[in-house]
Amino acid sequence: MAQVDYERMISPGWEYIQKGTKKCVISYGPDVLKLEQLIAKHQLNCSLVNARYIRPLDEKILTDIFSTYDEILVTVGPKFIKA
């Protein structure tokens, strides 16, 4: 079982869990770990952003995401929204 970094969990703002060049997935909560494992298992070239707290929006990371990626996926519970 992976060790939990509690200090990182309570930090404000969003964070890149990993960076890729093709697509970006924005998620939060327990889905982040599942997505991180899925991306690694399938060796996908995509970024994963932990939105931690949906609000306040992290405008700096959102600006970076929208200017970098052509395809953005946002998880909402067990569903995806393609932006």
ABEGO torsion letter per residue (X at the ends): XBBBBAAAAABBEBBBABBBAABBBBBBEAAAAAAAAAAAAAGBBBBBBBAGBAOBBBAAAAAAAAAABABBBBBBEABBBBX
